[in-house]
Amino acid sequence: MTLGCYDVVVIGAGHAGIEAAVASARLGVKTGLFTLTLDGIGNMPCNPAIGGTAKGHLVREIDALGGVMGEAADATFIQSRMLNKGKGPAVHSLRVQSDRKRYHMYMKQYVEKVENLEVKQAEIVDIDIKDGQVYGVTTHLGAYYEAKCVIIATGTYLGGKIFVGDADYASGPDGHHAANKLTESLRKAGVELHRFKTGTPARVNRRSIDFSALPVQEGDADIQPLSFMTEGELKNQVVCHITYTNLDTHAVIQKNIHRSPLYGGKIEGIGPRYCPSIEDKVMRFADKDKHQIFIEPCGLDTDEMYLQGMSSSLPEDVQNDFYHTIKGLEKVEIMRPAYAIEYDCCNPLNLYPTLEDKKISGLFGAGQFNGSSGYEEAAAQGLVAGINAAKKVLGQKQYTFPRQNSYIGTLIDDLVTKGVSDPYRMMTSRSEYRLFLRQDNADERLTPIGREIGLVSDEYWNAYNERQRKKEAEIARLNNTTIKPAQINPLLEKKGTTPLTASITAAEIMKRPQVSYSDVTGIIGEDESLNPLIINSIETEIKYNGYIKRQQSQINAVKRLENTPIPEDFVYETIDGIRLEAREKLAKVSPQNLGQAGRISGVSPADIGVLSIALTLHKKQRENEE
């Protein structure tokens, strides 16, 4: 029975699904957001936090493009910290501890109010695909909905299976049921699926923790928001704590390692390399006598505490034993045991950079379905998939984010060009251009693009232009204001840096590592209308101006390769001079341009040189034929 017709259907209402559905609907196409349960919208089944190293960059970029995550995180955070402040600005990353339930309620109410978006609780069990084209979806109740495009954002629910020691059962996270029939539908359609695994620590009762001997982790005194639009005073409302495993903890785990489904062979899925379980840490890093644990509140209205760094699939009795060996947790009460979860995901090499399937028109993937991990990575992909599904419906050109302009572009390019052997996690080291791709300038890099796409509202656009006006005016003032030696030498001597012998501009003296923007404005006066976001961006650009210009030159050079397109029907097998491995990889990935081809694993610079010549000859041949 046909119950309705949508332009775009989004399967899953986690972090990827929300961004996909909101973006699609805002671009003016009728969108249906289907979720197994309305109580799972925007759920945080793992750590109740948004942001972190490189992830904070992604959230700022999502926000700059008109996405939702940053706004929701600011509205529901309970502690905020800027990570890596002792390092350079390229790796400064904002992370907020969120109130898990309030984040869910914020997102649920948000999507309920978006124009052109309908939210439905139903399990999608089949995608109607004929002759390589999406036509609709069917629910577990037999309802059929026509659809021109479908976005799969199933998280860990697709074929979900929970493991705790010897026990295993079909399930999604947090006791929600798994989506198993959809797997069968995708396999039938020829979608290549893999099996990945992730895990989560136990949740424990606050009253059972002895905090008296544990180090306290405070939030920042000067809080920066994740969203560029957040105004007003932001306050930390909780503290976190730190503890460590010890040799007794490790002994319990080693003694019971045979009871781990991971080491016993029951778990088939490949787990995340950069977020291993505690049993993995103990076995792989036997030389370490301790591992750090962060004790973090799950919210303001609950006594559940999250033990970051202690995910496990060991039996519940073993979990009790090893938790009780840890300082502060000697009498801890487990409310929800740790578990591992397996799930199905696609091979992202079969996706275009737009996140559309190469063989099935109108089928898009986002988030963990594409082989990534993390809320922020999921939301970034959801935004891109939502944009491009809507553009496809509207008959407009789809948008590909290059890795040179964003971490979003880096993330997607890595997935669709290099593929994944384990759940992909974004890190600043994955980008060649991280000094340019800072979180403080995400709006400068991406808000004009978001405006062009159609996602950035008039209010956001006006606020962005006002920030830019203030920033440019202040940089001009710093470049044009002279400071005399007598004005600043006492400060320079106090800071242990060489005093001036002649006058210098405020911008020039700020280039010294020892001199801050506040030092300079203490002499020349400050503009009280500038917020911390603008000030941080000004200081970074002035201090690192030479390095930033050098990186911009590198980006411009790479753009020339990105501007050399490769026809979709280009035949690599006939090119002499390219190695067999490179031909096979090029044919499989089907890169869209010469730059992407050069990033494929197994394709050498020599192969690219031959390919470049072949493309030039191919282009001339086509022109002669025409």
C-alpha angles and dihedrals in degrees: 000000000000109000100172151337128245133181090215130018118196117200110208132024101220122113094297094044094049095053092043094050096044093048093047094048094046090055088062106258125124107256133190119202111199122192134175088232134005087221089067098058108127091356120173102211092172128028114001092226139101124211130009133153107353088344090081087056090055092051092051089049092049088051093047089056093051100267129147110231100084093049092049093047092052091048094052107029122127099183133018131196134172107222126214095019089151090063135061123298093256091074100037103123130180119225127182130192106225134205098248098210095042091051089053092048092047092053094043092054091043096057091042090063101044113115115239090020126110119189118208134181105222139116114243106220101172139027113208106230123170127173092349095309133109115235106165150311136260126215128217088258091058096255114147123209122189114228136177093201134018126200117201110211100156100146111195094333097088105099088342118187126179124214127196110161110299092347120093131163141162109270146125121233122298094019095297113140121259127248103238106151093059089062089060091050093051093047090050089053090053099254110156108233132192133191119241132174137210135168146202136214127245121275112227138191116264093219091062095057121092102218095172095093099034126101113249121231109207125197123245120286092216106047123202117200124234092224120065088217098056112111135177132048118320119204135196111233103183142030127224127216137217131219136158141227116241141198091280089055091050092048091056091050094046092048091054100035090113087065092058113106087211093060095031092062098246093115111073099175123097114244131217113282095209098044106045126175119258091253089053091051092049094048098040097041101039091155093066116089096197144021125204122249126193116208107208132177117242092212149322097269099047138061093216113124126197120222103211113203096029106090112150145164095202118125118281094249090054090049089054091050098049095041089054091059092063124096110259092012098072091116099025119153115218112220097176119016121229116259144177122231130201121204143169123256136170130250102258091207084078091063131085118232085260085064092243118135112257094223103032115058113220096018114118133179131209139176124351090356085070093054100263131121132216137055093257096050088049094050092049092053092044090056092051094045091049092050094049097043089054092046090051091052091048092049091241129135112276120233126240117194111219117218089237094068103042151003085243088063091046091051095050095041090053092050099047097035104037101023124210136270093183135011107305119235124190117238130172089240090066091072124076089201104048096136088060095039096062123152093236093063099040090113093052091051099043115015093081087052091048089050091050091049090051103246102103111088125223090252093053092044093051091048091049093051091049091052090050092049092052093045095050091046092052094047089051090050091051091049093048101041117091123213119203122220092245090057097055111016095091088056093045092050090049090052092049098245129125114279121236123260094188138025118280137184120263090242093054095051090048089063088074110097091227095055121078133195090252090054090055097043088050085068104034098031130254137258103235092198092071115100125211092262093058094042092051091050093048093050094047095049094049096045095045100032096124094048092046092052090050091052091047088056089053090050092051090051092052091048089067089063091045088054092059103089125205115215113243091234095049112139114221097179094076097053113108116215098035115109119245093245091052092049091052093048093047092049092049097048095035094204118214096219143009093262093057090045090057092056095056112113109248096026111111130205088252090057090051091051091055091043091052091055091046091052091051091052091045091052093050091048091052091048091051091050091052 
